[in-house]
Amino acid sequence: MSGGIPEKENAKDLLAVIKQQFEGSVMSKQYSCLCQLLSLKYDESESVRMHILKISKLVLQLRELGLSIDDTLMVHLAVFSLPKSFEMLQVHYQNQEKEWSLNDLIATCVAEEERHKKGKAESAHLTLQSGMRISPSMLPVRKVSRKEASRKMKTRKDTTREIRRSFQLTTIIQHQEVTIPATSARKKVT
């Protein structure tokens, strides 16, 4: 700290200079915390509970630094920081007459997060770049018993046989229609 504070003749002037420098650092801390709070977005890399608690911690730091943010604004900021996947919750929140507490928001968001996780477990999306092809090694392998594999193979063979028979019958029927003698066709017409 030596050289950072100019020399003063008495202690009162020295304390006033130190107070001014401290207030300057309080303003910068307030600004820094406020910027963090306003730019914080939930990216699903952690739980939604931890994200909301991080917002709460920043609000508490701002309160300690002399910047008062009430609980209602904190809940608004937390809802605002949620991604588009929480859009139904955001609409529900906006249409409520009742003000939510931080605990209400956490409970609701955790339930929504669980619903999202359950939905992701039930479906998977495959995204390919243009020109990219899927090789069999990229596909998930499901172990199948020998009995099930032979049953599937038999079903495939039976289906193939049925298709061939159907094609052969169609060809025979078409061939017979084409080879009907002209005399018999005249007898039917007359």
C-alpha positions in Angstrom: 0.0 0.0 0.0 3.0 2.2 0.2 2.9 4.9 -2.4 -0.7 4.2 -3.3 -2.0 6.8 -0.8 -0.7 10.3 -0.8 0.9 11.6 2.5 -1.4 13.7 4.6 -0.7 15.9 7.6 -3.2 14.4 10.0 -5.0 11.1 10.4 -8.5 12.5 9.6 -7.4 13.5 6.1 -5.6 10.2 5.6 -8.8 8.3 6.6 -10.9 10.4 4.2 -8.6 9.5 1.3 -8.7 5.8 2.3 -12.5 5.9 2.5 -12.7 7.5 -1.0 -10.5 4.7 -2.5 -12.6 2.0 -0.7 -15.8 3.5 -2.0 -14.4 3.4 -5.5 -13.7 -0.3 -5.1 -17.2 -0.9 -3.7 -18.6 0.7 -6.8 -16.5 -1.5 -9.0 -17.5 -4.6 -7.1 -21.2 -3.6 -7.3 -20.8 -3.1 -11.1 -19.0 -6.4 -11.5 -21.6 -8.3 -9.5 -24.5 -6.6 -11.3 -22.9 -7.4 -14.7 -22.5 -11.0 -13.7 -26.1 -11.2 -12.4 -27.6 -9.7 -15.6 -25.5 -11.7 -18.0 -25.9 -15.1 -16.2 -27.8 -17.7 -18.3 -28.6 -21.3 -17.4 -26.6 -23.5 -19.8 -27.7 -26.9 -18.4 -24.1 -27.8 -17.5 -25.1 -27.8 -13.8 -28.4 -28.3 -12.1 -31.0 -25.6 -12.3 -31.0 -25.5 -8.5 -27.3 -24.5 -8.5 -27.9 -21.9 -11.1 -30.7 -20.2 -9.1 -28.6 -20.4 -5.9 -25.7 -18.7 -7.8 -28.1 -15.9 -8.7 -29.2 -15.7 -5.0 -25.5 -15.5 -4.0 -24.9 -12.6 -6.4 -27.9 -10.7 -5.0 -26.7 -11.2 -1.5 -23.3 -9.9 -2.4 -24.9 -6.8 -4.0 -27.0 -6.3 -0.8 -23.7 -6.5 1.3 -22.2 -3.9 -1.0 -25.2 -1.5 -0.4 -27.2 -2.2 -3.6 -30.6 -3.4 -2.6 -32.4 -5.9 -4.9 -35.7 -7.3 -3.5 -36.7 -10.9 -3.7 -39.3 -10.3 -6.4 -36.7 -8.9 -8.7 -34.4 -11.8 -7.9 -37.1 -14.3 -8.9 -37.8 -12.3 -12.1 -34.0 -12.4 -13.0 -33.8 -16.1 -12.3 -36.8 -16.8 -14.6 -35.4 -14.5 -17.3 -32.1 -16.4 -17.2 -33.7 -19.8 -18.1 -33.2 -21.1 -21.7 -35.9 -21.6 -24.3 -36.5 -25.2 -23.1 -38.1 -23.7 -20.0 -40.5 -21.6 -22.1 -43.6 -23.3 -20.7 -42.5 -22.5 -17.1 -41.8 -18.9 -18.1 -45.2 -18.4 -19.6 -46.8 -20.0 -16.5 -44.8 -17.7 -14.3 -45.9 -14.6 -16.2 -49.5 -15.5 -16.1 -49.6 -16.2 -12.3 -51.2 -13.6 -10.0 -49.3 -14.9 -7.0 -45.7 -13.8 -6.4 -43.2 -16.8 -6.2 -40.6 -17.1 -3.5 -37.2 -18.3 -4.3 -38.0 -21.7 -2.9 -41.2 -21.9 -5.0 -39.1 -21.1 -8.1 -36.5 -23.7 -7.2 -39.1 -26.4 -6.6 -40.9 -25.7 -9.9 -37.6 -25.4 -11.9 -36.3 -28.7 -10.5 -39.5 -30.5 -11.5 -39.3 -29.0 -15.0 -35.7 -30.0 -15.2 -36.6 -33.6 -14.3 -39.3 -33.6 -16.9 -36.7 -32.5 -19.5 -34.3 -35.2 -18.4 -37.0 -37.9 -18.7 -37.9 -36.6 -22.2 -34.3 -36.7 -23.3 -33.9 -40.3 -22.1 -36.9 -41.4 -24.2 -35.7 -39.8 -27.4 -32.4 -39.2 -29.1 -31.6 -37.0 -32.0 -29.0 -37.7 -34.6 -27.5 -34.8 -36.4 -25.3 -35.2 -39.4 -23.2 -32.7 -41.3 -23.9 -32.5 -45.0 -22.1 -35.2 -46.9 -21.6 -37.3 -43.7 -22.7 -41.0 -43.9 -23.6 -43.3 -41.2 -21.4 -46.4 -40.9 -22.7 -49.5 -39.1 -20.1 -48.9 -36.4 -21.7 -45.6 -35.5 -25.1 -47.2 -34.8 -25.8 -48.6 -31.3 -25.4 -52.3 -31.0 -28.2 -54.3 -29.3 -27.3 -57.7 -28.1 -29.8 -60.3 -29.5 -30.1 -63.9 -28.3 -29.4 -66.6 -30.9 -33.0 -67.8 -30.6 -34.4 -64.3 -31.4 -31.9 -63.8 -34.2 -32.9 -67.1 -35.9 -36.6 -66.2 -35.4 -36.0 -62.8 -37.1 -34.1 -64.5 -39.9 -36.8 -67.1 -40.5 -39.4 -64.2 -40.5 -37.4 -62.4 -43.2 -37.0 -65.6 -45.3 -40.8 -66.3 -45.0 -41.6 -62.7 -46.0 -39.2 -62.9 -49.0 -40.8 -66.2 -50.1 -44.3 -64.7 -49.8 -43.2 -61.7 -51.9 -41.7 -64.0 -54.6 -44.8 -66.2 -54.7 -47.0 -63.1 -55.0 -44.8 -61.8 -57.8 -44.8 -65.1 -59.6 -48.6 -65.4 -59.3 -49.0 -61.9 -60.6 -46.7 -62.7 -63.5 -48.5 -65.9 -64.3 -51.9 -64.2 -64.2 -50.6 -61.4 -66.4 -49.1 -63.9 -68.8 -52.3 -65.9 -69.1 -54.3 -62.8 -69.9 -51.9 -62.0 -72.6 -51.9 -65.5 -74.2 -55.7 -66.0 -74.4 -56.5 -67.3 -77.9 -58.4 -64.9 -80.1 -61.1 -67.4 -80.9 -62.1 -67.9 -77.3 -62.2 -64.2 -76.8 -64.6 -63.8 -79.7 -66.9 -66.5 -78.3 -67.2 -64.6 -75.1 -67.9 -61.3 -76.9 -70.7 -62.8 -79.1 
